[in-house]
Amino acid sequence: MAAPSHPALAHQFDDLPQQYDAASTGMWAFLLTEIMFFGGLFVAYTVYRQAYLPGFTEASQHLDVFLGTLNTAILIGSSLAMAMAVHAAQTDQQQHLRRFLWLTILLGAIFLGIKGYEYWHKYHENLIPGSHFDYHGAHREAVQLFLVFYFVMTGMHALHMIIGIGLLAVLVILASRGRFSATYHTPIETIGLYWHFVDIIWIFLYPLLYLIGHHS
Amino acid sequence: MNEYIVSQHTYYRVFGALLILTLLTWGVSYIPFSPGWSVVIALTIAICKGSLVVLFFMHVRYSNQRIWVFVGAGIFWLVLLIALTLSDYLTRSYTLLAF
């Protein structure tokens, strides 16, 4: 009689390593579609920045560089916490696993809080694109266009983070029920891949949105 | 599991490198290069940071060839998207729209 299989092993797979391989490959395939999604936004941004360079530079100066840099550090920290959670799962340290998952969620939430504060600040300065947009510089329309890119790109990034925090919350619940071990922690790995990918998007958003207007 | 366990020490070093590169790109942005050069410098640093995340945090350095093919395909199509689009827009002699 065959040895009893792991409860997490789906019947279409021979063993857990094969299931892990399929799951991580699937997540990478999803991330490729995400690269093309954000890639389109980045290319559109590049085309319009090249067309309206003075306006984009001027608009970038209205972003808070300090908060942008702080948020970059916080998000990198959350990625480290996520990587440490994977390590804790691989080495079967249940308490560390839960703590690092919570830390990842906490740092992600702080990032979103700072992002929300920046949005609130833009709202009070009447710099939200649309009928209440109130800006009297030489490059009014180009500044508004930059801010459309700013809100769409950071907004889509924030949406991905909110989804990520939801997924991490599910992982915390499953981890507290003892579902993960050194032999099975595929969901920690694959959601970790997603979380790190969202971090990479921000790593490119930060210089393109916050830093390009600095010197001039 | 047939996966490689990356040491905590490696994670901390990658984290340190990412923080240093973040401070570097912030500091460099105060140096008045031309707009073109400042973007090239900023993106070079961003690509370095992204590569560190992909190779170590996402374990690609320790992954099999299939994962490398997936990552390579993502980069290839992104480069194609950027290069073909910009080969059009950057070589036009007129501006896009007159605001």
Interface residues (C-beta under 8 A of the other chain):
Chain A: L16 P17 Y20 D21 S24 T25 W28 A29 L31 L32 I35 M36 G39 G40 F42 V43 T46 V47 Y48 Q50 A51 Y52 L53 G55 T57 V65 T69 T72 A73 I76 G77 S79 L80 M82 A83 M84 H87 Q90 T91 H139 E141 A142 A182 T183 Y184 H185 E189 G192 L193 H196 F197 D199 I200 I203 F204 Y206 P207 L208 L211 I212 H214 H215 S216
Chain B: M1 N2 E3 I5 V6 Q8 Y11 Y12 V14 F15 L18 L19 T22 L23 T25 W26 S29 Y30 I31 P32 F33 P35 S38 V39 A42 L43 I45 A46 K49 G50 V53 V54 F56 F57 M58 H59 S63 N64 R66 I67 F70 V71 A73 G74 W77 L78 L81 I82 T85 L86 Y89 L90 T95 L96 L97 F99
